[in-house]
């Protein structure tokens, strides 16, 4: 049986449906999507506080509106933040 290719070599999957908004912060324009607790199924590390975003915790997924020079798609740079941590970010 052939081995599956590494998930890191596959293109980033688009996020599931839902409404995304645009927010401007000190370091640029970001696309922000709210994730309700019922849809939060995985554990993530919040880049704002370095604490765990646990499953069933409502939070936001954020990615730059424009990709950085290292990536082909800005969605590859998406991060999961606690809602309060994102709102406190300058």
N, C-alpha and C positions, 0 to 999 in steps of 0.2 A: 504494500500500500504506500502510495506517495505521501510525503510529508506536506503538511499545509505550510504555505509561506508565512513568514513572520508577520504578525499584525502591525509591527512597526514599519514594514515596507509597503503596506497597503495604504491607499489614499484614505484620508479622514472621512468618516461617515458624516453626512449632514445630521444636524440635530432633529429630533422628532418635532412634529408640528407644534404650533403654539405661537404666540405673539412675541416678537422681539422689539425692543425699543433701542434708541440710540442715546448715549450719554457722553458728554464731554467732561473729561477729567484733566488734571494738570499735564498728563503725558499723552493726551490724544483723545480721539473719538473711539468709543467702545460700543459694541452691540451687547445688549443685556436681555436675558430671558429668565423669567421667574419659573422656578420648578416647585410645584406644590408637593407637600409631604407625601401624598399618595403615590406620586411618580418618582420619588427619590429612592432608588433601590440599591445604590452602591455607596461605598465609603470613599470620601475624597479628603484631601488636605487643603484647608483654606489658606491661600497665600497671604491673607491679611493678618491672621493671628497664629498661623501655623498649627491650629488645632484641627481635630477631625470633624468633618461634616458627616454625620452618621446617617444611615438609611432612615427614611421617614421624616427627615428634617427639611422643612421648606428652605430653599436657598436660591441663589441666582447663578446662572452660567454666563460668563463674560468672555468676549474675545475681541481683538482689535478690529475696527472697521476696515483697515488696510493691512495686508500681510507685511510682516517684517521681511527683510531681504533674505533671511534664511529659509523661509517657508513658501510653499506655493499657494497655500490657502490660509486665510486668517483663522478658519475653524480649527486648524491644527494647533492653534495657540489658546484654545478655550480652557478656562479654569473655572472651578466651582468655588464660590465664595459664600460665607454666611451673609445673609442680607444686610445685617447691621454693619459688618466689617466693610462691605462694599459701599454702603451709604456714608460711612465715616471717612472714606478715602478721599484725599483732596483732588 
